[in-house]
Amino acid sequence: MSEIRMTGEIRTDWDCETSGLPAERWAEAVFKIGDEEIILEVSVEEDVIISIMAGEDASWRGTLKGLKKTLLGEINVK
């Protein structure tokens, strides 16, 4: 039997919530705004890897540690 290594949840301002979504290796959340998509993917296979995609051309991929440093301004992103 597979091991649940992470769980996901999502909440909206319309009081909609789902939680406890099990995942062994990866999960993604897709948000659609008109013709655009924003995708957040989390992988827990070896290290925690985060991917953020906004449409076809804009994306970022790195470790959780790298994302935290980027958000804190410790790493400059092009």
N, C-alpha and C positions, 0 to 999 in steps of 0.2 A: 504494500500500500504506500502511496506517495505521502510525503511529509508536507504539511502546510507550513510554509516559511514566512508568509506575510498575509495580512488581511487588508482589505480595502473598504472604504466607505465614501459615500458622497451625500452632500446635503444641498438643498436649494432654498431660496427665499420663499418658496411656495409650501414650506413645511413638508417637503418630500425628503425622505431619507432612506438609504439602504446601507446596511453595514454587515460586517462579517463575511465579505466576499473572499473566499479562500484562493490562494495561489501558491504554487510550489516554486516556480522559477521567475515568472514575470507577470505583469498586469499593465493595462493601459486604460486611461480615461480619455474619451473623445468628446469634445465640445464643438457643436456646429453653430455657427453664426452666419446665417444666410448661406452663401456659397463657400465660406471659409471653414476650415477645421483647425482647432487647437488640440494637440495630442500630447499627453504626458504619459510617458512609459517608465516603469520602474522594473529593473531586473535585479534579482538577488542570487544569481548563479554562483559567482565567486566573490567579487566585490559588489557593493551596491552601485549600480549604474543607472543614471537618470538621463532620459532623452526628452527634450522639449521641442515640438515641431509646431510652427505656425504657418500653415499653407504649404506650398510645394518647395519654396526656396529658403525659408528661414528655419534654422534648427540649431540646437546645441546638444551635445552629448558629453558626459563625463561622469566622474565619481560623485557620490554624495558629498564627500569631503571637498572636492573641487567646486561643487555648486555652492556650498556654504561659504567658501573663501571668495567666490565671485560675488555673492550677495553682500558680503561684508566689505567689498571693495579691495580685497587683498590680491585679487587676480584681475587683470584687465582683459576684457573680451573684445575682439574685433567686431 
